[in-house]
Amino acid sequence: MSKISIRFFNDREVRAVWDEDNSKWWFNVVDIIGVLNEQDDYSKNRNYWK
């Protein structure tokens, strides 16, 4: 069973999912790029990832 969660890093939201089978958190890479680049625009973060 997975648990969907919102985590915060430097007061910014980062989407995450808990994988109970593997006991690991999986984080959304596009959200992390936004935190590191201090960018709020999802489209710009997505283009950076591409």
N, CA, C and O atoms as CSV, one atom per row, in Angstrom:
chain,resi,resn,atom,element,x,y,z
A,1,MET,N,N,0.839,-1.183,0.000
A,1,MET,CA,C,0.000,0.000,0.000
A,1,MET,C,C,0.884,1.247,0.000
A,1,MET,O,O,1.887,1.300,0.712
A,2,SER,N,N,0.516,2.235,-0.789
A,2,SER,CA,C,1.272,3.483,-0.887
A,2,SER,C,C,0.579,4.585,-0.105
A,2,SER,O,O,-0.646,4.613,0.019
A,3,LYS,N,N,1.389,5.487,0.415
A,3,LYS,CA,C,0.875,6.640,1.141
A,3,LYS,C,C,1.366,7.893,0.430
A,3,LYS,O,O,2.575,8.103,0.323
A,4,ILE,N,N,0.458,8.726,-0.058
A,4,ILE,CA,C,0.810,9.965,-0.735
A,4,ILE,C,C,0.923,11.068,0.306
A,4,ILE,O,O,0.095,11.172,1.211
A,5,SER,N,N,1.964,11.894,0.165
A,5,SER,CA,C,2.237,12.910,1.168
A,5,SER,C,C,2.817,14.154,0.516
A,5,SER,O,O,3.360,14.097,-0.588
A,6,ILE,N,N,2.697,15.268,1.203
A,6,ILE,CA,C,3.356,16.512,0.808
A,6,ILE,C,C,4.431,16.780,1.849
A,6,ILE,O,O,4.145,16.856,3.044
A,7,ARG,N,N,5.647,16.921,1.397
A,7,ARG,CA,C,6.772,17.245,2.269
A,7,ARG,C,C,7.179,18.680,1.987
A,7,ARG,O,O,6.870,19.224,0.927
A,8,PHE,N,N,7.861,19.280,2.922
A,8,PHE,CA,C,8.328,20.651,2.740
A,8,PHE,C,C,9.840,20.698,2.847
A,8,PHE,O,O,10.436,20.069,3.721
A,9,PHE,N,N,10.451,21.455,1.943
A,9,PHE,CA,C,11.882,21.695,1.965
A,9,PHE,C,C,12.076,23.172,1.685
A,9,PHE,O,O,11.658,23.662,0.636
A,10,ASN,N,N,12.698,23.882,2.597
A,10,ASN,CA,C,12.848,25.341,2.488
A,10,ASN,C,C,11.494,26.015,2.236
A,10,ASN,O,O,11.384,26.908,1.396
A,11,ASP,N,N,10.482,25.584,2.963
A,11,ASP,CA,C,9.119,26.116,2.878
A,11,ASP,C,C,8.474,25.933,1.499
A,11,ASP,O,O,7.569,26.685,1.140
A,12,ARG,N,N,8.921,24.962,0.741
A,12,ARG,CA,C,8.327,24.670,-0.564
A,12,ARG,C,C,7.795,23.235,-0.558
A,12,ARG,O,O,8.376,22.343,0.060
A,13,GLU,N,N,6.693,23.039,-1.250
A,13,GLU,CA,C,6.070,21.713,-1.295
A,13,GLU,C,C,6.829,20.777,-2.229
A,13,GLU,O,O,7.245,21.159,-3.323
A,14,VAL,N,N,6.995,19.553,-1.770
A,14,VAL,CA,C,7.576,18.486,-2.584
A,14,VAL,C,C,6.672,17.269,-2.421
A,14,VAL,O,O,6.489,16.758,-1.316
A,15,ARG,N,N,6.112,16.814,-3.538
A,15,ARG,CA,C,5.229,15.650,-3.475
A,15,ARG,C,C,6.044,14.378,-3.256
A,15,ARG,O,O,7.134,14.219,-3.806
A,16,ALA,N,N,5.492,13.471,-2.436
A,16,ALA,CA,C,6.191,12.234,-2.112
A,16,ALA,C,C,5.186,11.094,-1.968
A,16,ALA,O,O,4.011,11.307,-1.671
A,17,VAL,N,N,5.683,9.887,-2.187
A,17,VAL,CA,C,4.874,8.678,-2.019
A,17,VAL,C,C,5.686,7.686,-1.202
A,17,VAL,O,O,6.856,7.440,-1.496
A,18,TRP,N,N,5.066,7.119,-0.181
A,18,TRP,CA,C,5.710,6.103,0.645
A,18,TRP,C,C,5.424,4.739,0.038
A,18,TRP,O,O,4.266,4.357,-0.130
A,19,ASP,N,N,6.485,4.005,-0.289
A,19,ASP,CA,C,6.382,2.648,-0.813
A,19,ASP,C,C,6.594,1.692,0.356
A,19,ASP,O,O,7.719,1.438,0.785
A,20,GLU,N,N,5.494,1.180,0.849
A,20,GLU,CA,C,5.555,0.341,2.049
A,20,GLU,C,C,6.279,-0.976,1.792
A,20,GLU,O,O,6.953,-1.494,2.683
A,21,ASP,N,N,6.147,-1.519,0.591
A,21,ASP,CA,C,6.796,-2.795,0.270
A,21,ASP,C,C,8.313,-2.706,0.361
A,21,ASP,O,O,8.967,-3.644,0.817
A,22,ASN,N,N,8.875,-1.577,-0.073
A,22,ASN,CA,C,10.326,-1.399,-0.061
A,22,ASN,C,C,10.811,-0.482,1.058
A,22,ASN,O,O,12.011,-0.247,1.195
A,23,SER,N,N,9.884,0.033,1.853
A,23,SER,CA,C,10.201,0.961,2.952
A,23,SER,C,C,11.036,2.139,2.471
A,23,SER,O,O,12.090,2.441,3.030
A,24,LYS,N,N,10.542,2.808,1.411
A,24,LYS,CA,C,11.250,3.951,0.830
A,24,LYS,C,C,10.278,5.072,0.494
A,24,LYS,O,O,9.119,4.835,0.154
A,25,TRP,N,N,10.781,6.299,0.599
A,25,TRP,CA,C,10.047,7.454,0.111
A,25,TRP,C,C,10.484,7.711,-1.327
A,25,TRP,O,O,11.674,7.630,-1.633
A,26,TRP,N,N,9.540,8.020,-2.209
A,26,TRP,CA,C,9.812,8.420,-3.588
A,26,TRP,C,C,9.362,9.864,-3.733
A,26,TRP,O,O,8.215,10.194,-3.431
A,27,PHE,N,N,10.266,10.729,-4.198
A,27,PHE,CA,C,9.987,12.159,-4.308
A,27,PHE,C,C,9.850,12.563,-5.764
A,27,PHE,O,O,10.476,11.973,-6.645
A,28,ASN,N,N,9.032,13.566,-6.010
A,28,ASN,CA,C,8.817,14.087,-7.349
A,28,ASN,C,C,10.022,14.922,-7.771
A,28,ASN,O,O,10.335,15.933,-7.143
A,29,VAL,N,N,10.694,14.493,-8.834
A,29,VAL,CA,C,11.928,15.150,-9.282
A,29,VAL,C,C,11.660,16.579,-9.744
A,29,VAL,O,O,12.470,17.469,-9.485
A,30,VAL,N,N,10.549,16.811,-10.415
A,30,VAL,CA,C,10.240,18.163,-10.905
A,30,VAL,C,C,10.070,19.127,-9.731
A,30,VAL,O,O,10.491,20.280,-9.818
A,31,ASP,N,N,9.465,18.677,-8.645
A,31,ASP,CA,C,9.331,19.516,-7.448
A,31,ASP,C,C,10.696,19.816,-6.829
A,31,ASP,O,O,10.934,20.932,-6.368
A,32,ILE,N,N,11.583,18.840,-6.817
A,32,ILE,CA,C,12.920,19.042,-6.258
A,32,ILE,C,C,13.706,20.036,-7.109
A,32,ILE,O,O,14.422,20.881,-6.570
A,33,ILE,N,N,13.579,19.943,-8.435
A,33,ILE,CA,C,14.238,20.906,-9.324
A,33,ILE,C,C,13.743,22.311,-9.008
A,33,ILE,O,O,14.536,23.251,-8.968
A,34,GLY,N,N,12.450,22.464,-8.784
A,34,GLY,CA,C,11.886,23.759,-8.437
A,34,GLY,C,C,12.450,24.311,-7.143
A,34,GLY,O,O,12.706,25.510,-7.040
A,35,VAL,N,N,12.648,23.450,-6.156
A,35,VAL,CA,C,13.221,23.887,-4.878
A,35,VAL,C,C,14.665,24.325,-5.080
A,35,VAL,O,O,15.070,25.377,-4.585
A,36,LEU,N,N,15.435,23.534,-5.795
A,36,LEU,CA,C,16.854,23.848,-5.976
A,36,LEU,C,C,17.069,25.100,-6.818
A,36,LEU,O,O,18.015,25.851,-6.581
A,37,ASN,N,N,16.192,25.332,-7.807
A,37,ASN,CA,C,16.313,26.510,-8.671
A,37,ASN,C,C,15.498,27.695,-8.157
A,37,ASN,O,O,15.500,28.767,-8.763
A,38,GLU,N,N,14.799,27.497,-7.035
A,38,GLU,CA,C,13.926,28.529,-6.468
A,38,GLU,C,C,12.946,29.046,-7.523
A,38,GLU,O,O,12.767,30.253,-7.685
A,39,GLN,N,N,12.323,28.116,-8.230
A,39,GLN,CA,C,11.396,28.428,-9.316
A,39,GLN,C,C,10.017,27.858,-8.977
A,39,GLN,O,O,9.903,26.680,-8.638
A,40,ASP,N,N,8.976,28.680,-9.066
A,40,ASP,CA,C,7.620,28.229,-8.754
A,40,ASP,C,C,6.861,27.719,-9.974
A,40,ASP,O,O,5.863,27.014,-9.825
A,41,ASP,N,N,7.311,28.060,-11.167
A,41,ASP,CA,C,6.602,27.715,-12.391
A,41,ASP,C,C,6.859,26.247,-12.751
A,41,ASP,O,O,7.981,25.868,-13.088
A,42,TYR,N,N,5.801,25.426,-12.676
A,42,TYR,CA,C,5.925,23.996,-12.949
A,42,TYR,C,C,6.421,23.745,-14.369
A,42,TYR,O,O,7.224,22.837,-14.584
A,43,SER,N,N,5.963,24.529,-15.336
A,43,SER,CA,C,6.366,24.342,-16.735
A,43,SER,C,C,7.862,24.555,-16.920
A,43,SER,O,O,8.506,23.804,-17.651
A,44,LYS,N,N,8.416,25.560,-16.271
A,44,LYS,CA,C,9.855,25.819,-16.377
A,44,LYS,C,C,10.652,24.698,-15.720
A,44,LYS,O,O,11.696,24.292,-16.231
A,45,ASN,N,N,10.166,24.203,-14.600
A,45,ASN,CA,C,10.836,23.093,-13.933
A,45,ASN,C,C,10.794,21.837,-14.796
A,45,ASN,O,O,11.776,21.100,-14.881
A,46,ARG,N,N,9.670,21.604,-15.425
A,46,ARG,CA,C,9.510,20.432,-16.292
A,46,ARG,C,C,10.423,20.545,-17.503
A,46,ARG,O,O,11.024,19.551,-17.912
A,47,ASN,N,N,10.539,21.729,-18.081
A,47,ASN,CA,C,11.425,21.925,-19.222
A,47,ASN,C,C,12.881,21.727,-18.812
A,47,ASN,O,O,13.672,21.190,-19.588
A,48,TYR,N,N,13.243,22.151,-17.609
A,48,TYR,CA,C,14.604,21.948,-17.103
A,48,TYR,C,C,14.899,20.457,-17.021
A,48,TYR,O,O,15.996,20.021,-17.369
A,49,TRP,N,N,13.945,19.687,-16.571
A,49,TRP,CA,C,14.108,18.242,-16.411
A,49,TRP,C,C,14.264,17.573,-17.764
A,49,TRP,O,O,15.023,16.612,-17.891
A,50,LYS,N,N,13.555,18.066,-18.787
A,50,LYS,CA,C,13.657,17.474,-20.138
A,50,LYS,C,C,15.044,17.653,-20.664
A,50,LYS,O,O,15.341,17.228,-21.780
